[in-house]
Each structure stands twice: as C-alpha cells, then as structure tokens.
Amino acid sequence: CEAYHSSSLLAPTHLCTCDLIQLLSRTPSLRLEQAKRDTSMKLITVSLSGIVALLLSGCMSQPTYKDSSDQDNLSSKAMGIVNYKINPDITGAPLSCVTVMPLHLSDESQEVIEFTPISLGEEQEFSQLAYDHKLKPIDKRKLVRKLFQAHIASTPIKLISQYEVDTALAKLGGKATDSALSKQVGCGWQLRGTITEFSVQRMGIYSALKVGAKMQLVRAADGFIIWEGSHLATSQEGAVPLSPIDLMVGVFRANQIINADEMESVTSDLARRLVRTMPLDSKNVLVAAARINHLFRVTSQGLNLRAGPGIKYSVTKVLKSSEQVALVSDKKRAPWYQVKTADGVEGYVSKKYLAPM
C-alpha cells in the first residue's frame, strides 16, 4: 500500500486493496459501537419513562376505599387510599344534621404557597386578579372547610350554613364550647378535623400538589365519634426530558400545576372522597357494609361472655362455636367488644375470638 500511495501516476482518491480490506474489517466494529449507543439510549429512555410514569401514577389511578375499623390510628400519608371507620353503633345514633367546624392546620402545612394567578383577560381592567399570588395558612383552612361544606350540601343531611356557625362562634366568644355551639345553632353533630398536609413539591421537571386531612363526625354532647376518616389527595405533573425541548416542556408543565384552579380541584377531591364514606345517606353502600359487620360469629369452641371488659369480671354465659352476636360497642375497651346474644344477654368478649358475618 505504501508503494501504491507513493506512485504519482494514481489519483490520491484511489484506494488500494489493503485500504479496502482495512475499511471493511473496521465496519462491523463501527456498527457494533453504534448499536451499543442506540441500545444505551433506549435503556435510558425506558428508565426515565418508567421513573416519570411511577411519579405521575398518583394522578392517573382511582383511589382505594379502605375500611380501617380494626386500626386505632388512621394514616393520612398514604396516597391513593381513603381510610375510614364507621362506628358499628350507628343505628343507635342517627345523624339528623351536620355542623362543619373551623379546621386546624398542622405545623408541617404552615408554609405559604406561591402560584400562578388566574388571568382575567386583556379586556378586563381590574387592580387585582381573581386570586392573590399566595395561599396563606388561613386561606388553606378556609378552602378545605368550604369544599367540605359544598360536598356535604349535596347529601340528604341537614347542613348548618358556614355563616350561621361563624356568627354563633363570634357571639359566644370565649364561651364557645362544643355543646354551647350545638345549642346555639340547633345541631348536635359536628365535623371536626385537621389539615395534615397542604404542600407543593417542586423538582425541576416534576411537581406535586398534596392536600390531606384527618376528620371526625362527633356528637357534641358527649364526644361520641360516629365516623372518622383520612385521605391524601394529590396532583402530579412532569415530562421525560429526552431532548432540550422536552426539558423546557417538562419544566413548563411542572409549573402549570401550581395554580388556584388546581388547588381547588385537589382539595375538592379530598373532601368529596371523605364525604362519600360518611354515614349521611342511608343508601350509602359503605354505611350498609358497616351495618352488615355489626354481626359477628364465635370462632372458638367455647367463649366466655363476661360482665365487664376484662378477665376479672364474672362469666355470665359460655358462647358456642359459630354462635352469632351483635356488636353493641367497642369504644375504649380494646381488646374487648360489648356484644348482645340472640336471646338478649349483653356482656363482653375478647374480640380475637370473633369474626365478621
């Protein structure tokens, strides 16, 4: 090849057989390197797509409703799960009305949220936009309470107006106890609770809005809890950055979620889902399920029915295996249930030897 290239008779663009052989021998290697790069890019693309799909899965899935009657404390951190407990003694404490009380805000949710304001259009000449650029702690409390009020208003239950409740609270002043308020507004049932989370997470191409609460329906006269529930509603947005344009689109989409409309939408999801589990309508399927679980069967060969919640109390009757009992109350007596037998005898049994019918 050296002699071939040194010849002045041949054009420099010509190749000798040796050059061709070298070029052909390198081609599979070049193709292999290109294939490796293509495969790596595909793996990166699939991995990024999977990560973002996982991050965004919360906004595409339906929530799961979970009867947590066997749990002492309801979690409000698990996304996609609506936890609720309906007291089995619901038949003895029917709701006739509901008062939505002012809500508490957890220490973790005190941060002021800045967001994109809603545009009123160029033809509008207002000094202020439809919403302020910031959502303060007091605004969070008002928003969550307002949407609980709105969703309860769509049920058959009588709802005391927020104006009437706030007027009564102002009138009572320092004497505004739960029982005093119930007498003032003429309603003995109160919806109380805490906003456990109201936050925004921003991570460049990904952002998430989270609104959570733990609520209770309480009889003001004696503190009897007929229902409690917790939920964390979320909205998430982002994009897979496979190019500079994708990166810009991802950042834009992630920032678009932080606006007043989206905050109202997520808060409405929270309120609607929890109200759905409340015993406000006799046709509610979740309430019907709670009434079915009011009946239990004995799982042991012989179960002592005692006069009180503990082994120190005398045995009044021995229940047979598979015998049915009705749950009277399990309030603050775990692990003991107060039950009634088919022949009307009441007493206490260990709940570990009972199973729902």
LUMROFI-282969 format. One record per atom (N, C-alpha, C): x, y, z; residue in three letters. Coordinates in steps of 0.05 Angstrom, whole numbers, plus 5000, padded with zeros to 4 digits. Atoms other than C-alpha are relative to their C-alpha. Example, Ala and Ser with C-alpha at 12.3 -4.5 7.8 and 13.67 -1.06 7.14 Angstrom:
BEGIN
501849765000ALA 524649105156ALA 501850245000ALA 498449764999SER 527349795143SER 498550225014SER 
***
This chain:
BEGIN
501649765000CYS 500050005000CYS 501750255000CYS 498249765000GLU 505850485014GLU 501050064972GLU 499149965028ALA 508550374944ALA 497750104983ALA 502349925016TYR 501650454916TYR 499450295004TYR 500649724994HIS 500551124950HIS 502350194991HIS 497849835008SER 507551374931SER 500150044970SER 500049975029SER 506151284857SER 498550254992SER 501249755009SER 504851954823SER 498149964978SER 501750065023LEU 501151604767LEU 497049965009LEU 502650064990LEU 495051454812LEU 498850245015LEU 501449784986ALA 489951954837ALA 499949945029ALA 499950044971PRO 490252064912PRO 497449895012PRO 502550104990THR 482951874918THR 499649704997THR 500350295003HIS 484051164896HIS 500949855025HIS 499350164977LEU 484550624947LEU 501249744990LEU 498950265006CYS 488850014945CYS 498449785013CYS 501450234989THR 486349324962THR 500449995030THR 499450014971CYS 489749375030CYS 498250205015CYS 501749804987ASP 485850015047ASP 497149905002ASP 502750105000LEU 479349685027LEU 499649785021LEU 500150214980ILE 480849085070ILE 499850115028ILE 500049874974GLN 482349535130GLN 497350135006GLN 502549864996LEU 476049935119LEU 497749805006LEU 502150214996LEU 471649315113LEU 500349865027LEU 499650134975SER 474849005174SER 499150175024SER 500849824978ARG 473149625216ARG 496950045000ARG 502949945002THR 465849675192THR 498349855021THR 501650144979PRO 462849125238PRO 500450125027PRO 499549884974SER 466349455297SER 498550275003SER 501449744999LEU 463450135279LEU 497049965004LEU 502950054997ARG 456549835271ARG 499449905028ARG 500550104973LEU 457249475338LEU 500050235020LEU 499949774982GLU 459250125373GLU 497550174998GLU 502449855004GLN 453350485341GLN 497649865013GLN 502250154988ALA 448649925363ALA 500050025030ALA 499849984971LYS 451249965434LYS 498950275009LYS 501049734992ARG 449950715435ARG 497050024997ARG 502950005004ASP 442950615407ASP 498649855023ASP 501250164979THR 441450075459THR 500150155027THR 499849844975SER 444050515516SER 498050225001SER 501949795001MET 439751085493MET 497249905005MET 502650124996LYS 433650625490LYS 499649935029LYS 500350074972LEU 435050375560LEU 499650245018LEU 500349754984ILE 435851085587ILE 497150114996ILE 502749905006THR 429351275552THR 497949855016THR 501950174986VAL 425550685581VAL 500250055030VAL 499749964971SER 428450805651SER 498850265008SER 501249744994LEU 426651545650LEU 497049994998LEU 502950025003SER 419751385624SER 498749855023SER 501150154977GLY 418750875679GLY 500050165026GLY 499949834976ILE 421051355733ILE 497950215000ILE 502049795001VAL 416551915710VAL 497249885001VAL 502650134999ALA 410751435699ALA 499349925029ALA 500550064972LEU 411651205771LEU 499450255016LEU 500549764985LEU 411951915796LEU 497250114994LEU 502549895008LEU 405752105757LEU 497649815003LEU 502250204998SER 401751475772SER 497850085019SER 502049914981GLY 398251815830GLY 497750164988GLY 502149835012CYS 394452285784CYS 498449844980CYS 501550155020MET 392051725738MET 498549775012MET 501350234988SER 389651195787SER 497650095017SER 502449964983GLN 382951145823GLN 500749945029GLN 499450054972PRO 383051185899PRO 498849745010PRO 501050244987THR 382050565942THR 498850075027THR 501449954975TYR 376950595998TYR 500549775019TYR 499150214981LYS 379350216059LYS 498550035027LYS 501350004973ASP 375050046120ASP 502249935020ASP 497850044981SER 380150126176SER 499049985029SER 501250024974SER 375649946234SER 501849855020SER 498250164982ASP 381049476262ASP 502550155007ASP 497749844994GLN 386150046267GLN 499350225020GLN 500549794981ASP 386850526325ASP 500550284988ASP 499349755012ASN 390151076284ASN 499949984970ASN 500350005029LEU 388451246212LEU 502450164988LEU 497749865014SER 394351426166SER 498950204980SER 500849795020SER 393652066125SER 502350054981SER 497649965017LYS 400351986088LYS 500049834975LYS 500050185023ALA 398851406040ALA 498350124978ALA 501449895022MET 397051675972MET 498249794987MET 501850185014GLY 391051365936GLY 498349835018GLY 501650164981ILE 387851065999ILE 498350195016ILE 501949854984VAL 381651346032VAL 499349825024VAL 500550164975ASN 381551076104ASN 497550115014ASN 502449914985TYR 375051096143TYR 499249795020TYR 501150174979LYS 371750806205LYS 497250095006LYS 502849944993ILE 364250776216ILE 499349855025ILE 500650134975ASN 362150636287ASN 497749804997ASN 502150205003PRO 358149986290PRO 497450075014PRO 502449924985ASP 353350316338ASP 498550234986ASP 501249795016ILE 350950766282ILE 497050005001ILE 502950024999THR 343750516287THR 498950145025THR 500949874975GLY 343350786358GLY 500650295001GLY 499249714999ALA 346051476339ALA 499650124972ALA 500449905026PRO 342751716275PRO 500750304997PRO 499349725005LEU 345252366245LEU 497550144988LEU 502249845010SER 340052906233SER 501050264987SER 498949755010CYS 344653486217CYS 503050005004CYS 497149984997VAL 351953686210VAL 500950295001VAL 498749734999THR 355954306230THR 502949964993THR 497250015007VAL 362654396195VAL 501550215015VAL 498549824983MET 367354686246MET 502550114986MET 497449905010PRO 373555126232PRO 502149785004PRO 498050225000LEU 379354656217LEU 502750095010LEU 497349944991HIS 386254616248HIS 501949954976HIS 498050045020LEU 392554646206LEU 502649915013LEU 497750114988SER 398554216222SER 502450184996SER 497649835001ASP 405354536234ASP 501549964974ASP 498650055025GLU 408054206171GLU 498750144976GLU 501549885023SER 402854566128SER 499850305002SER 500149714996GLN 404155286151GLN 501350164978GLN 498549855021GLU 408455466091GLU 498150144981GLU 501549855020VAL 405756006045VAL 500749894972VAL 499650115027ILE 404755735974ILE 499750234980ILE 500249815022GLU 406256195915GLU 499349864974GLU 500950145024PHE 402856025850PHE 499350194978PHE 500749845024THR 400856255780THR 497250125003THR 502749884998PRO 395056755783PRO 498249934976PRO 501950045022ILE 388756665741ILE 499750264984ILE 500249765017SER 388557145682SER 497050064995SER 502849915005LEU 382157555673LEU 499650104972LEU 500249915027GLY 383657725601GLY 500950294997GLY 498949745005GLU 386658345569GLU 497950225001GLU 502149805000GLU 379958695563GLU 499150085028GLU 500849944972GLN 378958675639GLN 502050205012GLN 498349804988GLU 381659275677GLU 499549995030GLU 500350034972PHE 382059045749PHE 502750055013PHE 497549954986SER 387159265800SER 501249745012SER 499050264989GLN 387558545827GLN 498949784983GLN 500850245014LEU 387057855796LEU 497949855016LEU 502150154987ALA 381757345813ALA 501049885026ALA 498850114976TYR 386457045865TYR 502750155005TYR 497449904993ASP 392457305902ASP 502149814991ASP 497850185009HIS 399257025883HIS 500849815022HIS 499150164978LYS 399956695951LYS 497649875015LYS 502050144984LEU 395956185992LEU 501149985029LEU 499049984972LYS 396956346066LYS 498649785017LYS 501350204983PRO 395355866124PRO 497050045004PRO 502949954995ILE 388656196138ILE 498449944974ILE 501350075025ASP 386956116064ASP 499649704996ASP 500250295001LYS 388355376067LYS 497749905016LYS 502150094982ARG 383755286126ARG 497250074988ARG 502649925012LYS 378155676091LYS 499349834976LYS 500650155024LEU 378855306026LEU 499149715006LEU 500750274993VAL 378654606056VAL 497349995013VAL 502750004987ARG 372754776101ARG 497850064980ARG 502049925019LYS 368955106044LYS 499249764982LYS 500650225018LEU 369554486000LEU 498849765014LEU 501550204985PHE 367454006055PHE 497150095003PHE 502749894998GLN 361454456065GLN 498549964973GLN 501350025026ALA 359954435990ALA 499249714994ALA 500750285006HIS 360153675984HIS 498049885019HIS 502150104981ILE 356053546047ILE 497350124992ILE 502549885008ALA 350854026019ALA 498549844979ALA 501350175021SER 349553525962SER 498849745011SER 501250244988THR 347352986012THR 497350075012THR 502749944988PRO 340452906044PRO 500150125028PRO 499849914973ILE 343053116112ILE 499650315002ILE 500349714996LYS 341253806140LYS 502850125007LYS 497349884996LEU 347454256137LEU 499650285011LEU 500149734988ILE 348354866182ILE 501950174983ILE 498449835018SER 350955446139SER 502550095015SER 497549914989GLN 358055676150GLN 499750285013GLN 500549734989TYR 355656386161TYR 498749985028TYR 501450034974GLU 350956156217GLU 501949895022GLU 498150114981VAL 356555756250VAL 502050215009VAL 498049794993ASP 361656326247ASP 498750225017ASP 501449804985THR 356456816273THR 499649915029THR 500450114973ALA 354856366332ALA 502649995016ALA 497450014987LEU 362256266347LEU 500950285010LEU 499349724993ALA 363357026347ALA 498350095023ALA 501849924978LYS 357357126392LYS 500749885026LYS 499250144976LEU 359656606442LEU 502750095011LEU 497349904992GLY 366756876443GLY 501549795016GLY 498450184984GLY 370856556498GLY 498449775012GLY 501750214989LYS 364856126519LYS 499249804978LYS 500850175023ALA 364655766452ALA 500949715003ALA 499550294998THR 364755046476THR 498449854979THR 501450165020ASP 362454486431ASP 497149975006ASP 502850034993SER 356054376469SER 498550264999SER 501349735002ALA 354555126473ALA 499450074971ALA 500449945029LEU 355455196398LEU 497749834989LEU 502150175011SER 350954596384SER 497350105008SER 502549894991LYS 345454916425LYS 499350264985LYS 500449745013GLN 346455586391GLN 499049964971GLN 500850045028VAL 345755306320VAL 497949794997VAL 502150215002GLY 340854746337GLY 500949754986GLY 499050255012CYS 345254166314CYS 502049885018CYS 498350134981GLY 348653656358GLY 502449854988GLY 497850145013TRP 353453356306TRP 502050194987TRP 497949825010GLN 360053686287GLN 502149854984GLN 497850115016LEU 365153536233LEU 502550165008LEU 497649874991ARG 371953686263ARG 502449874986ARG 497750135012GLY 378953566237GLY 502450184998GLY 497449865004THR 386053756220THR 500949964971THR 498850015026ILE 389153916153ILE 502949905004ILE 497450124994THR 395153446157THR 502250084980THR 498149925021GLU 398453676092GLU 498750184980GLU 500949825022PHE 397654246043PHE 502650124989PHE 497349925008SER 404154306005SER 500549964970SER 499250035028VAL 407554355937VAL 502949915000VAL 497350105004GLN 413753965917GLN 500950074972GLN 498949925026ARG 417954265860ARG 502749874997ARG 497550125006MET 423553865829MET 500750024970MET 499349955028GLY 425154185762GLY 497849914981GLY 501950095020ILE 421353765711ILE 497649855013ILE 502150144986TYR 416753465764TYR 499050175023TYR 501249864978SER 411953785813SER 497549855010SER 502350144988ALA 406553525860ALA 498650185020ALA 501749864982LEU 400853845898LEU 498649805018LEU 501250194982LYS 398553475961LYS 498350145021LYS 501949904980VAL 392553616006VAL 498949775015VAL 501050224984GLY 390953156064GLY 498650095025GLY 501449934975ALA 386453146125ALA 499149765015ALA 501250204983LYS 384052736184LYS 497650125013LYS 502549884992MET 376752856201MET 498549815018MET 501750154982GLN 371652626253GLN 497250125001GLN 502749914995LEU 364052666259LEU 499449935030LEU 500150034971VAL 362852776333VAL 497450115011VAL 502449904986ARG 356652846377ARG 501050195022ARG 499049794982ALA 357853496415ALA 499449955029ALA 500950034972ALA 354053286478ALA 501949825016ALA 498350194984ASP 358752706498ASP 502649924986ASP 497550075014GLY 364352666446GLY 499949744986GLY 500350265014PHE 361652026414PHE 500750044971PHE 499149985028ILE 365251916348ILE 498549794983ILE 501650195016ILE 360651606296ILE 501549934974ILE 498450045025TRP 365551676237TRP 502650145002TRP 497549865003GLU 372751846224GLU 501349904974GLU 498750075026GLY 376851856160GLY 502550174995GLY 497649855007SER 383452076130SER 500649944971SER 499350035028HIS 386052176059HIS 502150204993HIS 498149815011LEU 391652496020LEU 499550014970LEU 500649965028ALA 389452765952ALA 502550134987ALA 497649905013THR 394952915901THR 499450064970THR 500049955028SER 396053205832SER 502950044992SER 497250015007GLN 402653095796GLN 500350064970GLN 499649935028GLU 405653345731GLU 503050004994GLU 497250015008GLY 412153285691GLY 500249884973GLY 499550125026ALA 415353015627ALA 502849885000ALA 497450135003VAL 421052565605VAL 501850174983VAL 498249825015PRO 426953015584PRO 501949854982PRO 498350145019LEU 429752655522LEU 501450194981LEU 498749795017SER 431853305488SER 499850265014SER 500349744987PRO 432854035506PRO 497250114998PRO 502749915002ILE 425854175480ILE 498249865021ILE 501550154980ASP 423053625524ASP 500450115028ASP 499349894974LEU 426653925583LEU 498450265005LEU 501549754997MET 423454605571MET 497049955004MET 502950074997VAL 416554295562VAL 499549885027VAL 500450124973GLY 417453885626GLY 499950215022GLY 500049784980VAL 419254505667VAL 497550164998VAL 502549845004PHE 413354885637PHE 497649855011PHE 502450164990ARG 408354325651ARG 500149975030ARG 499850044970ALA 411054225722ALA 499250255014ALA 500849754987ASN 409954965737ASN 497150074996ASN 502849945006GLN 403054985706GLN 498149895021GLN 501750124980ILE 400254535761ILE 499550175024ILE 500249834976ILE 401455055814ILE 498350254994ILE 501849785004ASN 395355495804ASN 497549965017ASN 502350004982ALA 388955665840ALA 497949794993ALA 501950205009ASP 384455215798ASP 500849725008ASP 499050274993GLU 388754605810GLU 499849955030GLU 500250024971MET 388954745885MET 497149945008MET 502950054994GLU 381354775887GLU 499249724992GLU 500750265011SER 380854145845SER 501049775019SER 498950214983VAL 385453725890VAL 498650015028VAL 501449984974THR 382153995954THR 497249894997THR 502750115005SER 375353815924SER 500149704999SER 499750295000ASP 377853105911ASP 500249895029ASP 499750084972LEU 379853055984LEU 497350005014LEU 502549974986ALA 373153306010ALA 497949804989ALA 502050175012ARG 368852915961ARG 500449705008ARG 499550284994ARG 372252245975ARG 499449945029ARG 500550054972LEU 371852316050LEU 497050025006LEU 502949974996VAL 364552556048VAL 498649754990VAL 501250255011ARG 362951936007ARG 500049785020ARG 499950224980THR 364851496066THR 498450075025THR 501449924975MET 360751886118MET 497249895000MET 502750114998PRO 354151606144PRO 497950224998PRO 501949775003LEU 350052186116LEU 497649914983LEU 502150105017ASP 345651766070ASP 499549715005ASP 500650284994SER 342051116087SER 500649814977SER 499450165023LYS 343350876016LYS 503049974994LYS 497150015003ASN 350850956023ASN 500949715003ASN 499250285000VAL 353950276006VAL 502049945022VAL 498050044979LEU 359650376056LEU 498649995027LEU 501550014975VAL 354650506112VAL 498649735002VAL 501350265000ALA 350849886092ALA 501949785007ALA 498050204993ALA 357249486096ALA 500750005030ALA 499449974972ALA 358549756166ALA 497849875017ALA 502250124985ARG 351649526188ARG 500149704998ARG 499750295002ILE 352948836160ILE 502149905019ILE 497850094982ASN 359448796200ASN 499250035030ASN 501049984972HIS 355248946262HIS 499649725012HIS 500350284990LEU 354248186267LEU 502649854999LEU 497650164999PHE 359747716288PHE 499349715007PHE 500350284992ARG 360546966298ARG 502449925018ARG 498050104982VAL 364446606352VAL 501849804985VAL 498150185014THR 370746256325THR 501249795018THR 498950204982SER 372845866388SER 497949805008SER 501850214991GLN 369745236417GLN 498250095023GLN 501549894977GLY 367545606480GLY 501050275007GLY 499149734995LEU 367846356491LEU 498550125024LEU 501249894975ASN 366546676559ASN 498850274995ASN 501449745000LEU 361447236560LEU 500250125028LEU 499549904973ARG 363547676619ARG 498450255006ARG 501649774991ALA 360048216659ALA 501450274994ALA 498549755005GLY 365548726643GLY 502449944982GLY 497850035019PRO 371448846597PRO 502749925013PRO 497650104987GLY 376748406630GLY 499549735013GLY 500250274988ILE 378247716659ILE 499350015029ILE 500749974972LYS 377047986729LYS 496949995004LYS 502950004997TYR 369548026714TYR 498949724997TYR 501250274999SER 364947426725SER 498949924972SER 501150115025VAL 362746966668VAL 497049975003VAL 502950024999THR 355347036654THR 498949794981THR 501050205019LYS 354846556596LYS 502449904984LYS 497950105018VAL 359246106552VAL 498749974973VAL 501050005027LEU 358146216478LEU 501149764984LEU 499250235015LYS 358445636430LYS 501450094974LYS 498749945026SER 362645596366SER 497950074979SER 501749905022SER 359345966307SER 497550145010SER 502349864990GLU 354246286353GLU 500250304992GLU 500049725009GLN 352146976328GLN 499550195023GLN 500449794981VAL 352747606369VAL 499950274986VAL 500149735011ALA 351148336355ALA 501950195015ALA 498149814987LEU 356448866369LEU 498550245011LEU 501349774987VAL 353949376418VAL 501950245000VAL 498149784999SER 360249796428SER 502849895005SER 497250074996ASP 367849736424ASP 501650255009ASP 498749744993LYS 369350446449LYS 501849985024LYS 498049984979LYS 375750496490LYS 500149765019LYS 499950244984ARG 375349776513ARG 501649784986ARG 498450205015ALA 380149436465ALA 501849855020ALA 501050175022PRO 381348856461PRO 497349865006PRO 502650114993TRP 374248746487TRP 497750134985TRP 502449905014TYR 367648806449TYR 497649965019TYR 502550034986GLN 361048936482GLN 497949894980GLN 501850135019VAL 356048466449VAL 497449925013VAL 502650094991LYS 348948216454LYS 499449734986LYS 500750265012THR 346847486443THR 497250004988THR 502650025014ALA 340847256403ALA 497750005021ALA 502150014980ASP 336947156468ASP 500150255018ASP 500149744987GLY 338447876491GLY 501950045023GLY 498149974978VAL 344147756541VAL 502450174990VAL 497849835007GLU 349348306539GLU 502549945018GLU 497550044985GLY 356648246561GLY 502450074983GLY 497549945014TYR 363848296539TYR 501549754993TYR 498450235009VAL 368147816499VAL 502650114987VAL 497549925013SER 375247826472SER 499650004970SER 500649975029LYS 374948076400LYS 501749814983LYS 498350185016LYS 380547596378LYS 498549744993LYS 501550245006TYR 375347036380TYR 497450054986TYR 502349935016LEU 370247386337LEU 500850054971LEU 499549955028ALA 369747426261ALA 497450134988ALA 502449875012PRO 365047876219PRO 498449804985PRO 501850175015MET 359047536189MET 500150074970MET 
***
